[in-house]
């Protein structure tokens, strides 16, 4: 019934994209991420080297300074201390630069990504067709992006430093003994090889966690959102059982994922133990052949710790990366979902500034994978006509309105205004000339003025007040204590449903379109307000072409022309009186209405 | 006692104390898992130290002798392998115990509190729900619970660190007191740096958190109003609005990043500086023969082990502010009392509809003015009564009182002569059903949503759907009765939801059916069919339910046997529609308003404005 509810096309979840592909596409969408990347890398290398210099020089001091053969060697000690001190300083400065630059480029890149995604969401048919998925869309432009930023910065810092440190440690180790370096790498190979396997398992495990979070959040919301229903049906027990089940499942899924994480993380330590043992054992074996000295073997054992640390931390980062990349994928998924309705932009044909003629020529429509909703609709509406579209729920009358405002494009045939196919009209021209007033008067959490201005951004207070007067709403406005400065509350909920409707009409009037498409409200409002709305509507539609999706017989009675839709086809067309005389679908609707009135 | 924390210092100490108190709650609740994960953490720490010991042992007993004598004993080499691998495996066990333990403890605490909070939501009366915004209650059960137990994740690591620090500091003093003192100078520096860091950073973090909330609000609102945005072509302006917030968040994050970038290297350099200081002091002491080189090495080594994990204490303490706030908010819900008192009467199910007597009823919302007063009327079994009245005349409140969603301030509601407050829990629901204005669907199948756990056959479900004119669209759903609905299921229109909600009531064959404007989103024609079906009750007399319907449309009213006309929270008149039309001018205006021709001018305003 209302324009905003019907299952629409699905959103690209991007689940199929590989991690590397995701990162590449992510960087493409946020070019800021590449800004100054080379410089950042230079600082990263510096700070990595610095991290190695300090422990190495400590080890040198111990080895050749204090433990020097002939007593402590103070000259050498001083030198090492000076080198170490300078390294600490240089490392600190380089590390500051690296971190700051990463923060800055990641945050700038992701702000761009967020904004792009937000803008694109407004072009998705999903947004207007599937109200219940909106929460998911919000989290994509908020928490999903936050997750990516955490990963890019901290994961970025740690993985750059870790990889750098692994490489530097490998080079240093090779300088001491290439044979033992191979031993170390061989000990770690199983770990590196198993990472891919664990990544897959972890990714699956966290996928289950995410899914269970969704189930749990929705179960937990039931006793709150459905409080009245739960009480009036006495189903507290059943509701609690459902919540408990969802909580248990979430807990089980989280525990499983955590166990897997802990296990995969602990593997690094086992490899390290093997590597330490291997170095000593092979060191001894090599030493017996005279290839290496005892001092070198021991120094090498210290170097292994420089290798092990970053490997362990790197494993951890890879685990955290799973979630972040999944989040990144979801955001990219939005941007890679094509907009169904494409703006022809500057190449389009602008609509003339005059009352329009509507023409539907052989229009058919079906939702993707759905049965046809409209078949072969031909309809011409002359300028300055008020048309009421009537039909049962599911007849296709709402689809007509969506096609007319180009919320969707027809699957066959064409909809044109003044002979111009809507697909060729630039959005700004279309929105300027054609305005839809939805069933629910949605208001933004601001003042009445700001909501009115939504119709025409540059309207002055005088112009707003003139519009208020023209719609006969002056006395209503006077009842509001703060006039145009009245705050309307979230979704306009400080006002009644009828008052929200009035503001929506005021907004439409300020927009001053040539074609008005109205989805009539069905919810009941106070009779006094009902009269006001009717009067405002009457004045608003004067001098324009208007198409109303009618839910009341009185609306049809008052229209110049009535279009009756049944099972996706236009079955009748003409003024109310003529249609009543004609009988058919409209005749039946009217008769049942009269019967109800009579019964009253 | 209620001394207001005036300075940052006392507030911080307060948070610290409260933070530990919250953790104390978790430890008392899950002592075994806490012990296990802490042992794992201590094991991990001990074995990290043991690694060094194994290296030393291997050097002295295997490596050096082998190089000296050129004699390789396989036993020695195998011992090295065994020792290192054993230490590594045990350490892996420690890691798994620590991390898994911390995770399990955190998830269990979350689960305990989510269960407790939702039980409380189910227990507390509707009146309480009406006083608390939905969003707040949802965040109590979700993000507040999560925040409260967030410090559990770094907890075992922190406890293990403290244990390791105690051991290491003891060993440092045991080894060489002056060197230990030099080394320990690093600790206060690290802690002080952390404190300064937290103090500079936390206002930025708070600001970023607030901006995230604002960003999410803008997105929510903008997506909610998508139709308006799109139909007026305001996507550009909306994107600007979002971009402003996104850029503010970006700038705060970058600022926080700059501070972090400055502090991180300092925190990392401090231990290194400490080691260098120990070495310098060590050389001085070795030169004077006050200590031996081995002691210097040991103290320097212990210092490096300990100083990094100190930061894990920072992570723990950093979670405290959010945790304390979250815990307090959850606890406030759990501490709320005032559930409804029930009687013990469970009347037998009778064949005919229920008799309803409303006696001198008065009700007001939490200290507000009375919405209903002196309300008295009766409905005989099997009658259909329309409740008619202008907006805010108290109709919805009355339906809530009839189903005992709220209790009256005065007067009583009698069902078959029994005060509904004397009924046992669940007894009223066996006899009466309410179809609310806004249909609520559970995250369940169509069948589950209609049956709601009642033991009913599919045939009965279909029959109820048929009466509610919902069988057509349900049959067209991809999986029929098994189609999932709700947040993550198929999307239904408002009218379809209302019809399912009606079927839900009908399937239980209530003796009293209360409909609160339950067909507002349904086409008039479909509504007429529903009402006709309701009236054309099947052959068995059993389903001659008493029906109360809040009505706006004349067609709805016309199907009622009589009308109760409410005005300003009181019964203004009761009788048949025709009688009321004849004798109550206000009533006539009210019900005729809908069907009036569209007039130009405001002549009608005076007549219909609520007296």
Interface residues (C-beta under 8 A of the other chain):
Chain A: X1 X2 X3 X4 X5 X6 X7 X47 X54 X58 X61 X62 X65 X66 X67 X72 X74 X77 X81 X84 X85 X88 X91 X92 X93 X95 X96 X97 X98 X99 X100 X102 X103 X104 X107 X108 X110 X111 X114 X115 X118 X119 X121 X122 X123 X127 X128 X130 X131 X132 X134 X135 X137 X138 X141 X142 X146 X149 X153 X214 X215 X216 X217 X218 X219 X220 X221 X222 X223 X224 X225 X226 X227 X228 X229 X230 X231 X232 X233 X234 X235 X236 X238 X239 X240 X242 X243 X244 X247 X248 X250 X251 X254 X255 X258 X259 X261 X262 X263 X265 X266 X267 X269 X270 X271 X272 X273 X274 X276 X277 X280 X281 X283 X284 X285 X287 X288 X293 X294 X297 X298 X301 X392 X393 X394 X405 X407 X427 X428 X430 X431 X432 X435 X436 X437 X438 X442 X443 X444 X445 X454 X455 X457 X472 X475 X490 X491 X496 X504 X507 X511 X517 X522 X523 X524 X525 X526 X527 X528 X530 X531 X534 X535 X538 X551 X552 X553 X554 X558 X589 X592 X593 X596 X597 X599 X600
Chain B: X51 X54 X55 X58 X59 X62 X63 X64 X66 X67 X70 X72 X77 X80 X81 X83 X84 X85 X87 X88 X89 X91 X92 X93 X95 X96 X98 X99 X100 X103 X104 X107 X108 X110 X111 X114 X115 X118 X119 X121 X122 X123 X126 X129 X134 X137 X138 X141 X142 X212 X215 X216 X217 X219 X220 X221 X222 X223 X224 X225 X226 X227 X228 X229 X230 X231 X232 X233 X234 X235 X237 X238 X239 X242 X243 X246 X247 X249 X250 X253 X254 X256 X257 X258 X260 X261 X262 X264 X265 X266 X268 X269 X272 X273 X275 X276 X279 X280 X282 X283 X286 X287 X293 X296 X297 X300 X390 X391 X400 X403 X405 X425 X426 X428 X429 X430 X432 X433 X434 X436 X440 X442 X443 X444 X452 X453 X473 X486 X487 X488 X490 X491 X492 X493 X494 X495 X501 X504 X508 X517 X520 X521 X522 X523 X524 X525 X526 X528 X552 X553 X554 X555 X557 X558 X559 X577 X589 X590 X591 X593 X594 X595 X596 X597 X598 X599 X600 X601 X602 X604 X605 X608 X609 X610
